[in-house]
């Protein structure tokens, strides 16, 4: 079904691209002088950028080809520009060996984006920069700045909308979620793109192909730096997943536990209104909160069928400090150390490893502590079903001010977000995940 829907989106995009091209063809605007030469150079630069593209989440590809693409809308606002784009995009799809539907969609969305840009640009009074050859940058900006920026904004919106919708159909996600994952990491480059496109078009119209080629070199350099940063971020995310899978492989009862705690922590952080950066730190720390279990000394304890002795329980309590020490070895994760070390501290000071109390406990650690306990109550155990809504709420109220931050507890209980913790999509109906502390406390009680 998803494949059929994607094929429908690809077909509709192709039809819309054809319609935009037809509108431009029917307008009978003459091709600017030197238009073919300009399109040839821009197509060549776009092809280089496409061949240097890099992978983004969901299998999408990122490149700076949009700069020569959209520059062609300012230099040659003609239907010939769309033909050039289609040619470049088609070659790219053949090189990367895209399936037919995906290739058709990629070619069509490039053509539609450029077609919309040209239509908006011309509708607002924009004309070829070639008509202003020799004009100052200030004069060019005064005459065509607003049409150019408007054309970029509309084309960016159209491109983002159709690409996010198409990927959402394939992945069974939502366009908004896909947009966040695709565009948040590149939003800075996207915001800079409009003036870069404008300047690049002016440089070509003023200094010819030599000036444009020289201007292209630092642009490609910046793109390489951005690509490297994205690849490092992706590598870090993959390392986090590897660490979590290695940790969960030691104890089948904790399978999925870290990801659920991450989900609960994210909901709680949003309810508290923390900053986006803090929210990201909470999410990563929650995913890694039990990473200390990867140490070899915990393997026999996690595999033990009966209860733990007091000495063994004392060893088990070292996992949060061990996890913090492990994460501290990674420079880019050091900001997570305190949250991981203190996620078993209690508000009244009865927790471990340092017996912190009240607001001396880092906020991220307090959030993870709450989320960790929620997962213990909301997941099914071998000896009981998951606790119901009323029982969980009563237990949370009982632990308010002892285990949990009272202000955080009150705000969460009074918020509509409280219900999200019980949503079937967030809480698996059958799961045997146990938080490390709750699990081992049960074993120690039996001993």
RONUKOL-511376 format. One record per residue (C-alpha): x negated, y, z negated; residue number from 1. Coordinates in nm, 2 decimals, decimal comma, padded with zeros to 4 digits. Example, Ala and Ser with C-alpha at 12.3 -4.5 7.8 and 13.67 -1.06 7.14 Angstrom:
px;py;pz;seq
-01,23;-00,45;-00,78;1
-01,37;-00,11;-00,71;2
# end
This chain:
px;py;pz;seq
00,00;00,00;00,00;1
-00,28;00,24;-00,09;2
-00,45;00,17;00,25;3
-00,12;00,25;00,43;4
-00,08;00,57;00,24;5
-00,43;00,67;00,31;6
-00,38;00,60;00,68;7
-00,08;00,82;00,67;8
-00,28;01,10;00,52;9
-00,55;01,06;00,77;10
-00,30;01,07;01,05;11
-00,12;01,37;00,92;12
-00,45;01,56;00,87;13
-00,54;01,48;01,23;14
-00,21;01,61;01,36;15
-00,25;01,93;01,15;16
-00,60;01,98;01,29;17
-00,48;01,93;01,64;18
-00,20;02,19;01,58;19
-00,45;02,44;01,44;20
-00,67;02,39;01,75;21
-00,37;02,43;01,98;22
-00,27;02,76;01,81;23
-00,62;02,89;01,87;24
-00,62;02,77;02,23;25
-00,29;02,94;02,30;26
-00,41;03,28;02,17;27
-00,63;03,32;02,47;28
-00,91;03,51;02,29;29
-01,22;03,52;02,51;30
-01,53;03,33;02,40;31
-01,78;03,58;02,25;32
-02,10;03,65;02,44;33
-02,36;03,39;02,35;34
-02,09;03,18;02,19;35
-02,21;02,85;02,33;36
-02,57;02,91;02,22;37
-02,45;03,01;01,87;38
-02,23;02,70;01,84;39
-02,52;02,48;01,96;40
-02,75;02,61;01,69;41
-02,49;02,60;01,41;42
-02,39;02,25;01,51;43
-02,76;02,14;01,50;44
-02,80;02,29;01,15;45
-02,47;02,13;01,04;46
-02,58;01,79;01,17;47
-02,91;01,82;00,96;48
-02,71;01,90;00,65;49
-02,46;01,61;00,71;50
-02,74;01,36;00,75;51
-02,89;01,49;00,42;52
-02,56;01,45;00,24;53
-02,55;01,29;-00,11;54
-02,29;01,07;-00,28;55
-02,04;01,22;-00,52;56
-01,79;01,03;-00,75;57
-01,52;00,82;-00,58;58
-01,74;00,76;-00,27;59
-01,71;01,12;-00,15;60
-02,02;01,29;00,01;61
-02,15;01,64;-00,06;62
-02,35;01,85;00,17;63
-02,41;02,22;00,27;64
-02,28;02,16;00,62;65
-01,99;02,39;00,53;66
-02,22;02,69;00,55;67
-02,29;02,66;00,93;68
-01,93;02,53;00,98;69
-01,77;02,84;00,82;70
-02,03;03,07;00,97;71
-01,91;02,96;01,31;72
-01,57;03,10;01,21;73
-01,73;03,44;01,17;74
-01,96;03,43;01,47;75
-01,74;03,24;01,72;76
-01,38;03,25;01,59;77
-01,26;03,04;01,88;78
-01,12;02,69;01,94;79
-01,46;02,59;02,08;80
-01,59;02,61;01,73;81
-01,36;02,33;01,62;82
-01,48;02,12;01,91;83
-01,83;02,16;01,80;84
-01,74;02,06;01,44;85
-01,55;01,75;01,56;86
-01,86;01,65;01,76;87
-02,10;01,69;01,46;88
-01,86;01,52;01,22;89
-01,80;01,23;01,46;90
-02,17;01,17;01,50;91
-02,21;01,17;01,12;92
-01,93;00,91;01,07;93
-02,10;00,69;01,32;94
-02,44;00,72;01,15;95
-02,30;00,64;00,80;96
-02,08;00,37;00,95;97
-01,75;00,48;00,81;98
-01,44;00,27;00,86;99
-01,20;00,40;01,13;100
-00,94;00,55;00,89;101
-01,20;00,71;00,67;102
-01,39;00,84;00,97;103
-01,08;00,98;01,12;104
-00,99;01,16;00,80;105
-01,33;01,31;00,75;106
-01,34;01,44;01,11;107
-00,99;01,57;01,09;108
-01,03;01,74;00,75;109
-01,34;01,93;00,88;110
-01,15;02,04;01,19;111
-00,84;02,14;00,99;112
-01,05;02,34;00,74;113
-01,23;02,53;01,01;114
-00,91;02,58;01,21;115
-00,74;02,73;00,90;116
-01,04;02,95;00,83;117
-01,04;03,09;01,18;118
-00,67;03,15;01,19;119
-00,68;03,34;00,86;120
-00,99;03,53;00,96;121
-00,84;03,65;01,28;122
-00,50;03,72;01,13;123
-00,65;03,96;00,88;124
-00,83;04,15;01,16;125
-01,16;03,96;01,17;126
-01,36;03,94;01,50;127
-01,68;03,79;01,61;128
-01,99;03,93;01,44;129
-02,15;03,94;01,78;130
-01,94;04,25;01,85;131
-02,13;04,43;01,58;132
-02,48;04,33;01,68;133
-02,72;04,57;01,52;134
-02,47;04,69;01,27;135
-02,58;04,73;00,91;136
-02,49;04,47;00,65;137
-02,28;04,74;00,47;138
-02,08;04,82;00,78;139
-02,02;04,46;00,86;140
-01,90;04,40;00,50;141
-01,67;04,70;00,52;142
-01,51;04,58;00,84;143
-01,50;04,20;00,80;144
-01,57;04,13;00,43;145
-01,21;04,09;00,31;146
-01,11;03,87;00,61;147
-01,42;03,65;00,57;148
-01,37;03,60;00,19;149
-01,00;03,53;00,24;150
-01,07;03,28;00,51;151
-01,32;03,10;00,29;152
-01,08;03,09;-00,01;153
-00,79;02,95;00,19;154
-01,01;02,70;00,37;155
-01,17;02,59;00,04;156
-00,82;02,54;-00,11;157
-00,70;02,34;00,19;158
-01,01;02,12;00,20;159
-01,00;02,05;-00,18;160
-00,63;01,97;-00,17;161
-00,64;01,72;00,11;162
-00,97;01,55;00,00;163
-00,85;01,52;-00,36;164
-00,51;01,38;-00,25;165
-00,67;01,13;-00,02;166
-00,92;01,00;-00,28;167
-00,64;00,99;-00,54;168
-00,44;00,76;-00,31;169
-00,73;00,52;-00,27;170
-00,83;00,51;-00,64;171
-00,47;00,51;-00,78;172
-00,56;00,83;-00,96;173
-00,42;01,19;-00,96;174
-00,54;01,47;-00,74;175
-00,62;01,69;-01,04;176
-00,84;01,42;-01,20;177
-01,02;01,36;-00,88;178
-01,07;01,74;-00,83;179
-01,23;01,76;-01,18;180
-01,47;01,48;-01,11;181
-01,56;01,61;-00,76;182
-01,57;01,98;-00,81;183
-01,67;02,06;-01,17;184
-02,03;01,95;-01,10;185
-02,05;02,16;-00,78;186
-01,83;02,46;-00,87;187
-02,13;02,69;-00,91;188
-02,25;02,62;-00,56;189
-01,89;02,65;-00,43;190
-01,85;03,00;-00,58;191
-02,18;03,11;-00,42;192
-02,08;02,98;-00,09;193
-01,86;03,26;00,03;194
-02,13;03,54;00,02;195
-02,39;03,29;00,15;196
-02,18;03,20;00,45;197
-02,12;03,58;00,52;198
-02,49;03,66;00,48;199
-02,59;03,37;00,70;200
-02,35;03,48;00,98;201
-02,48;03,84;00,96;202
-02,84;03,72;00,97;203
-02,77;03,52;01,29;204
-02,58;03,81;01,46;205
-02,86;04,05;01,37;206
-03,18;03,85;01,40;207
-03,07;03,57;01,63;208
-03,16;03,20;01,60;209
-03,50;03,26;01,46;210
-03,37;03,46;01,16;211
-03,09;03,20;01,11;212
-03,34;02,91;01,12;213
-03,57;03,09;00,87;214
-03,28;03,16;00,64;215
-03,18;02,79;00,65;216
-03,50;02,67;00,50;217
-03,44;02,81;00,14;218
-03,08;02,70;00,16;219
-03,18;02,35;00,23;220
-03,44;02,37;-00,06;221
-03,17;02,48;-00,31;222
-02,95;02,20;-00,19;223
-03,23;01,95;-00,26;224
-03,27;02,09;-00,61;225
-02,89;02,06;-00,67;226
-02,89;01,71;-00,53;227
-03,16;01,60;-00,77;228
-02,97;01,74;-01,06;229
-02,66;01,56;-00,96;230
-02,85;01,23;-00,92;231
-03,00;01,28;-01,27;232
-02,66;01,33;-01,42;233
-02,53;01,02;-01,24;234
-02,82;00,82;-01,36;235
-02,76;00,93;-01,71;236
-02,40;00,83;-01,69;237
-02,50;00,49;-01,55;238
-02,75;00,44;-01,83;239
-02,48;00,52;-02,09;240
-02,26;00,26;-01,94;241
-02,54;00,01;-01,93;242
-02,62;00,07;-02,30;243
-02,25;00,03;-02,39;244
-02,21;-00,30;-02,20;245
-02,53;-00,44;-02,36;246
-02,40;-00,34;-02,70;247
-02,06;-00,50;-02,64;248
-02,21;-00,82;-02,50;249
-02,34;-00,90;-02,86;250
-01,99;-00,90;-03,01;251
-01,68;-01,01;-02,80;252
-01,45;-00,85;-03,06;253
-01,58;-00,50;-02,98;254
-01,53;-00,53;-02,60;255
-01,36;-00,21;-02,49;256
-01,38;-00,06;-02,83;257
-01,63;00,22;-02,74;258
-01,42;00,33;-02,44;259
-01,10;00,34;-02,64;260
-01,28;00,54;-02,92;261
-01,40;00,78;-02,64;262
-01,05;00,82;-02,52;263
-00,91;00,89;-02,87;264
-01,19;01,13;-02,94;265
-01,13;01,32;-02,62;266
-00,76;01,36;-02,71;267
-00,84;01,48;-03,06;268
-01,11;01,73;-02,94;269
-00,86;01,88;-02,69;270
-00,60;01,91;-02,96;271
-00,85;02,10;-03,18;272
-00,92;02,34;-02,90;273
-01,30;02,28;-02,89;274
-01,50;02,43;-02,60;275
-01,55;02,23;-02,28;276
-01,92;02,17;-02,37;277
-01,84;02,05;-02,72;278
-01,57;01,82;-02,57;279
-01,82;01,67;-02,34;280
-02,06;01,61;-02,63;281
-01,79;01,44;-02,83;282
-01,69;01,22;-02,54;283
-02,05;01,10;-02,49;284
-02,12;01,05;-02,86;285
-01,80;00,85;-02,90;286
-01,90;00,62;-02,61;287
-02,24;00,56;-02,78;288
-02,13;00,57;-03,15;289
-02,20;00,20;-03,21;290
-02,51;00,18;-02,98;291
-02,72;00,09;-03,29;292
-02,57;-00,26;-03,27;293
-02,80;-00,33;-02,98;294
-03,08;-00,39;-03,23;295
-03,18;-00,75;-03,26;296
-03,13;-00,76;-03,64;297
-02,76;-00,73;-03,60;298
-02,72;-01,02;-03,36;299
-02,69;-01,29;-03,63;300
-02,46;-01,07;-03,84;301
-02,22;-01,01;-03,55;302
-02,22;-01,38;-03,47;303
-02,15;-01,49;-03,82;304
-01,80;-01,65;-03,86;305
-01,76;-01,60;-04,23;306
-01,80;-01,30;-04,46;307
-02,11;-01,10;-04,51;308
-02,31;-01,10;-04,83;309
-02,38;-00,76;-05,00;310
-02,73;-00,77;-04,86;311
-02,61;-00,83;-04,51;312
-02,34;-00,56;-04,55;313
-02,62;-00,32;-04,65;314
-02,81;-00,41;-04,33;315
-02,49;-00,36;-04,12;316
-02,45;-00,01;-04,26;317
-02,78;00,09;-04,10;318
-02,63;00,07;-03,75;319
-02,53;00,44;-03,74;320
-02,88;00,56;-03,83;321
-03,04;00,31;-03,59;322
-02,81;00,43;-03,31;323
-02,91;00,79;-03,38;324
-03,28;00,70;-03,37;325
-03,23;00,52;-03,04;326
-03,04;00,81;-02,88;327
-03,30;01,06;-03,00;328
-03,56;00,90;-02,78;329
-03,37;01,03;-02,47;330
-03,43;01,40;-02,43;331
-03,10;01,48;-02,25;332
-02,90;01,30;-02,53;333
-03,06;01,45;-02,84;334
-02,77;01,68;-02,89;335
-02,56;01,37;-02,97;336
-02,78;01,24;-03,25;337
-02,60;01,40;-03,54;338
-02,26;01,29;-03,42;339
-02,37;00,93;-03,39;340
-02,57;00,93;-03,72;341
-02,28;01,06;-03,93;342
-01,97;00,90;-03,77;343
-01,92;00,69;-04,08;344
-01,94;00,98;-04,33;345
-01,62;01,04;-04,52;346
-01,47;01,38;-04,61;347
-01,50;01,30;-04,98;348
-01,87;01,20;-04,96;349
-01,82;00,83;-05,00;350
-01,94;00,74;-04,65;351
-02,29;00,66;-04,51;352
-02,57;00,68;-04,42;353
-02,63;01,02;-04,60;354
-02,32;01,07;-04,81;355
-02,23;01,40;-04,65;356
-01,90;01,56;-04,75;357
-01,66;01,82;-04,62;358
-01,77;02,05;-04,35;359
-02,13;01,94;-04,39;360
-02,02;01,65;-04,17;361
-02,06;01,76;-03,80;362
-01,73;01,82;-03,63;363
-01,80;01,57;-03,36;364
-01,87;01,30;-03,62;365
-01,54;01,38;-03,80;366
-01,36;01,34;-03,47;367
-01,52;01,01;-03,40;368
-01,46;00,89;-03,75;369
-01,09;00,95;-03,70;370
-01,08;00,79;-03,36;371
-01,28;00,49;-03,48;372
-01,02;00,42;-03,75;373
-00,73;00,48;-03,51;374
-00,87;00,21;-03,28;375
-00,90;-00,03;-03,57;376
-00,53;00,02;-03,65;377
-00,40;00,03;-03,29;378
-00,56;-00,28;-03,16;379
-00,45;-00,64;-03,22;380
-00,65;-00,85;-03,45;381
-00,69;-01,23;-03,45;382
-00,49;-01,23;-03,78;383
-00,23;-00,96;-03,71;384
-00,06;-00,75;-03,44;385
-00,15;-00,39;-03,38;386
00,00;-00,16;-03,65;387
00,32;00,02;-03,56;388
00,37;00,40;-03,54;389
00,51;00,45;-03,89;390
00,24;00,23;-04,06;391
-00,04;00,41;-03,88;392
00,09;00,75;-03,96;393
00,14;00,65;-04,33;394
-00,22;00,52;-04,34;395
-00,36;00,84;-04,19;396
-00,17;01,05;-04,44;397
-00,30;00,83;-04,72;398
-00,66;00,88;-04,60;399
-00,62;01,26;-04,55;400
-00,88;01,44;-04,76;401
-01,07;01,12;-04,85;402
-01,18;00,96;-04,53;403
-01,05;01,23;-04,28;404
-01,09;01,61;-04,25;405
-00,75;01,73;-04,39;406
-00,72;02,03;-04,16;407
-00,79;01,82;-03,86;408
-00,55;01,55;-03,97;409
-00,27;01,81;-04,02;410
-00,32;01,97;-03,69;411
-00,32;01,63;-03,51;412
-00,01;01,50;-03,68;413
00,18;01,82;-03,60;414
00,07;01,82;-03,23;415
00,24;01,65;-02,93;416
-00,11;01,49;-02,87;417
-00,04;01,25;-03,16;418
00,19;01,06;-02,94;419
-00,08;01,02;-02,67;420
-00,27;00,80;-02,91;421
00,01;00,55;-02,89;422
00,07;00,56;-02,51;423
00,06;00,22;-02,35;424
-00,18;00,35;-02,09;425
-00,43;00,45;-02,36;426
-00,39;00,15;-02,60;427
-00,41;-00,20;-02,44;428
-00,13;-00,43;-02,55;429
-00,37;-00,71;-02,61;430
-00,72;-00,63;-02,73;431
-00,94;-00,77;-03,00;432
-01,16;-00,46;-03,04;433
-01,27;-00,40;-03,40;434
-01,46;-00,10;-03,52;435
-01,79;-00,21;-03,66;436
-01,73;-00,09;-04,01;437
-01,38;-00,21;-04,04;438
-01,47;-00,55;-03,90;439
-01,76;-00,60;-04,14;440
-01,57;-00,48;-04,44;441
-01,31;-00,75;-04,37;442
-01,59;-01,01;-04,35;443
-01,74;-00,88;-04,67;444
-01,41;-00,90;-04,85;445
-01,37;-01,27;-04,75;446
-01,72;-01,35;-04,88;447
# end
